[in-house]
Amino acid sequence: MSDFPPQHILIVGAGVFGLSTALSLLHNPTYNGTRITIIDSSPTLPNPSGSSVDANRIVRADYAHKPYAQLALQAQELWRDRSENAWGGEGRYHEPGFVLTAVADQDAYLAGALANVRSLAQEDKRGRIDLRKIQELHGRDEIRRATGYEGVSGDHGYANFNSGWANAEACVAHALRRIRTEGGDRVNIRPHTRVQSLLVSAAAAMECMGVKLATGEQIHADLTVLAAGAWTPSLVDLQGRCLATGQTMAFLDITQEEQDAMGNRPTIINQSSGMFIIPPRDKLLKVARHGYGYRNPVKIPMQTLRPGAATSGDLEVSVPDVGVPIPLEAEEALRGALRELVPHMADRPFVRTRICWYCDTPTGDFLITYHPAYKHLFLATGGSGHGFKFFPVIGDKIVAAIEGKVEPELAEIWRWRSEDELKEVMRSQGGGEEFIACADGSRGGPKGMLLAEEMKRKRGPTERKPAVAKL
Ligand SMILES: Cc1cc2nc3c(=O)[nH]c(=O)nc-3n(C[C@H](O)[C@H](O)[C@H](O)COP(=O)(O)OP(=O)(O)OC[C@H]3O[C@@H](n4cnc5c(N)ncnc54)[C@H](O)[C@@H]3O)c2cc1C
C-alpha cells in the first residue's frame, strides 16, 4: 500500500470476521489516525441472518488440523476470562465440554482431533488444556455416561471437558458495544447499508477504491476489507474459492426441569452424520447438522463480480437464501438425531427452524488474503462453519495479514490457492473438479444437495410444516 497506514478503512460485514478486525484495528496504535467504517446490509445489528448470530456456537480446540487447534486454544484463554467486559463475561461463555463421536471407519477427523488436543495438553506449559479432562469413549455406554443423554449417537469417540460454547448473539452485541465505546468518533457503524458492487479504478492495475451501495451512494476507502460471510462470493469473483452452503437447524421448547437437567451437558456431535446438539439455553433446545449443506446457485452478472474487467455474461454463484423453511430431508435428519439422543422429544414440534449459511472453502481453511486482481481489496472470509470460536483473536490475525506479518503457517493455509491446486484438492475428494462441498473431514451427511431440488420434496398431508423464523 503506497500510503500506509490507510487513512480510511472500510469493513463490509458486521459478523465475526469484520467486527474482530475492527476491534484489532482500534487496539493497534499504528491505526490511531485511521477512520474505520463498518457497513452491513442488515437493518438491525446484530444481524439475525448472519452466520455469527445464533443461540450458541461451539468453542473447541478439537481440530484435526493443528494450527486451528493452537489458535482455538489462544481464543479459549480469552473466552475463559469471565470479567464483565471480557469475552466470557455476562454469561457469554460456558465450558461444559464437547463430545465427538463417530462410527467405525469414518473417524479420521476424530482420531486427528484427539491426537492434537492430547499433544497440545502435553506441550502447553500454561495448563490451558487439562489432560485429565480428555477421555476416550470406547462404546455406547461410555458415550451415554459422558453426555448424560438417554440415547447415544455414534459408537465410539472422546470427551473433552476443556471445551464449551458461547452465546453467539450476545458476543456480537458485545463486540458492537465495545467498538462503539472504544472507537468514538473514529468509527462509523452503518446498518441497512447494502453493497451493490466494488468501486474499481479504470487504470490498468485495477485498484479497489471502496464500494458502490444499492442506493447509488459511493463510499471511498484506502483499504476495503470484504468480510461479508457467505455473501462474499456474490460481491466479487473468488473463482471457486468460496461457496455458500445452507446448513439446517431446529429449535424445540423444553420445560424448566429439562433445561435444568440438560443445561450443563456437553455438546455432542456425531462426525459421521454431522448431527449435533448443543446444551439448551432459555428453555430452547437446538438440534443441527454440520454437513456438506445445500447449494443455491443463481446467475450474477460478470460486471458485478469482475468490475473493471472487460467481461460480459453471467457467472453461477451459490448465494444465501434466508427465511425459507428447511427441506423435508433436513427435518427428517434433525428428528433422527433427536430420536437417537433424546427419543422422548423426537416428535415435539419445532418452534423455529433456520437455514444458516456457511462460507465454505474446499479445504475448510479461511480465506484471509488480498484479492490478487484488485489492489487495496482484502478478503477476510471463508469461515467454513468453524470461524466463530476465533472471534477474540481472528481480528489480530487479519490485521497482521493485511500488513503481511501473519505467522507463515497461517499465511500458508489462508492464502489464495492456485487453480491447479484447487483442482487437485477437488480431485482428491473424488468428486471431479467442481467445488460442490467442503471436505475438511469434519462433515457428515449427504453431499451435493441443491436447495431448490430438496424444497420440491413434498411433505405428506398429515405432516406439520415447521415454523420458520423470518430471519
Ligand atoms: C449453522 C451454523 C453453525 C455454526 N457453528 C459454529 C460453531 O459451533 N463454532 C464455530 O466456531 N463456528 C461455527 N459456525 C461458523 C461461524 O459462525 C462463522 O464462520 C462465522 O460466524 C462467520 O462470520 P462472518 O463474519 O464471516 O459472516 P457473517 O456473520 O455472516 O457476517 C457477514 C455480514 O456481511 C453482511 N453482508 C453480506 N452481504 C452484504 C452486502 N452486500 N453489503 C453489506 N453487508 C453485507 C451480512 O449482512 C452479514 O451480517 C457456524 C455457522 C453456521 C451457519
The ligand as an ORCA input file, in Angstrom:
! r2SCAN-3c Opt
* xyz 0 1
  C     -25.388    -23.119     11.408
  C     -24.005    -22.676     11.752
  C     -23.366    -23.243     12.836
  C     -22.064    -22.872     13.152
  N     -21.480    -23.394     14.263
  C     -20.242    -22.966     14.636
  C     -19.683    -23.424     15.853
  O     -20.314    -24.183     16.589
  N     -18.445    -22.977     16.191
  C     -17.733    -22.125     15.400
  O     -16.604    -21.773     15.742
  N     -18.264    -21.661     14.235
  C     -19.491    -22.055     13.852
  N     -20.064    -21.592     12.699
  C     -19.264    -20.735     11.815
  C     -19.232    -19.303     12.235
  O     -20.464    -18.911     12.781
  C     -18.848    -18.473     11.019
  O     -17.630    -18.962     10.481
  C     -18.674    -17.016     11.346
  O     -19.716    -16.537     12.154
  C     -18.612    -16.250     10.044
  O     -18.571    -14.887     10.305
  P     -18.550    -13.855      9.096
  O     -18.198    -12.538      9.688
  O     -17.688    -14.379      8.015
  O     -20.008    -13.893      8.486
  P     -21.399    -13.268      8.958
  O     -21.580    -13.344     10.407
  O     -22.462    -13.885      8.113
  O     -21.253    -11.731      8.609
  C     -21.268    -11.252      7.296
  C     -22.086     -9.996      7.255
  O     -21.934     -9.415      5.966
  C     -23.118     -8.750      5.655
  N     -23.272     -8.575      4.215
  C     -23.455     -9.545      3.296
  N     -23.592     -9.004      2.064
  C     -23.511     -7.668      2.221
  C     -23.603     -6.581      1.321
  N     -23.812     -6.755      0.009
  N     -23.484     -5.327      1.826
  C     -23.271     -5.128      3.160
  N     -23.196     -6.142      4.054
  C     -23.292     -7.394      3.592
  C     -24.201     -9.683      6.190
  O     -25.406     -8.967      6.382
  C     -23.575    -10.229      7.456
  O     -24.039     -9.571      8.616
  C     -21.373    -21.928     12.360
  C     -22.032    -21.346     11.269
  C     -23.337    -21.700     10.975
  C     -24.017    -21.064      9.804
*
